[in-house]
Amino acid sequence: MLISTAEASELLGVSVRRIQLDAKSGKYIAQRIGSGARAKYEIALDSLPKEAQERYWENVRLAQAVEAAKVSFTPAINSSD
């Protein structure tokens, strides 16, 4: 699974630029998208430290729980008006 450099930077608590440089140097498994100055990297989640991977999956579970709560919540309609 690939994640953005922004997601990776948030998980690791470092700048996006640091993730880009680390990806370029081979520290993380990454896929380069595009070329030249506008190229971007996507980072393989499984190349990040275990703690960062666990934080990612915890964030996914929380987001899913929030979405499930939104779907199951049906506001009561007051029909006495």
C-alpha positions as CSV (number, residue, x, y, z in Angstrom):
1,M,0.0,0.0,0.0
2,L,1.3,3.4,-1.0
3,I,0.7,6.6,1.0
4,S,1.5,10.2,0.2
5,T,4.6,12.0,1.5
6,A,2.2,14.2,3.6
7,E,0.7,11.2,5.3
8,A,4.2,9.7,5.9
9,S,5.4,13.0,7.4
10,E,2.5,13.2,9.7
11,L,3.0,9.6,10.9
12,L,6.7,10.2,11.5
13,G,6.5,13.7,12.8
14,V,8.9,15.1,10.3
15,S,8.7,17.4,7.3
16,V,7.4,16.4,3.9
17,R,10.8,17.5,2.5
18,R,12.6,15.0,4.9
19,I,10.4,12.2,3.6
20,Q,11.2,13.2,0.0
21,L,14.9,13.2,0.7
22,D,14.7,9.9,2.6
23,A,12.7,8.4,-0.3
24,K,15.2,9.6,-2.8
25,S,18.1,8.2,-0.8
26,G,16.4,4.8,-0.6
27,K,15.6,4.9,3.1
28,Y,11.9,4.1,2.3
29,I,10.5,2.1,-0.6
30,A,8.9,4.7,-2.8
31,Q,7.4,5.1,-6.2
32,R,8.3,8.3,-8.0
33,I,5.3,9.9,-9.8
34,G,6.2,12.2,-12.7
35,S,9.6,13.8,-13.5
36,G,11.6,16.9,-13.0
37,A,10.8,19.5,-10.3
38,R,7.2,18.5,-10.1
39,A,7.9,14.8,-9.4
40,K,6.2,13.4,-6.3
41,Y,6.8,10.3,-4.2
42,E,4.4,7.8,-2.8
43,I,5.8,5.8,0.1
44,A,5.3,2.1,0.8
45,L,3.6,1.9,4.1
46,D,5.4,-1.3,5.0
47,S,8.8,0.5,4.6
48,L,8.0,2.8,7.5
49,P,8.8,1.9,11.1
50,K,6.4,-0.4,12.8
51,E,5.1,2.3,15.1
52,A,4.2,4.5,12.1
53,Q,2.4,1.6,10.4
54,E,0.4,1.0,13.6
55,R,-0.6,4.6,13.8
56,Y,-1.7,4.6,10.2
57,W,-4.0,1.6,10.8
58,E,-5.3,3.1,14.0
59,N,-6.2,6.2,12.1
60,V,-8.0,4.1,9.5
61,R,-10.0,2.3,12.1
62,L,-11.0,5.6,13.8
63,A,-12.1,7.1,10.4
64,Q,-14.2,4.0,9.7
65,A,-15.8,4.2,13.1
66,V,-16.7,7.9,12.6
67,E,-18.2,7.1,9.2
68,A,-20.2,4.2,10.6
69,A,-21.5,6.4,13.4
70,K,-22.6,9.0,10.8
71,V,-24.5,6.4,8.8
72,S,-26.2,4.9,11.8
73,F,-27.3,8.2,13.3
74,T,-30.8,9.2,12.2
75,P,-32.0,12.4,13.7
76,A,-35.5,12.3,15.2
77,I,-38.1,14.4,13.4
78,N,-40.5,16.3,15.5
79,S,-43.9,15.7,14.0
80,S,-45.8,17.9,16.5
81,D,-45.3,21.1,14.4
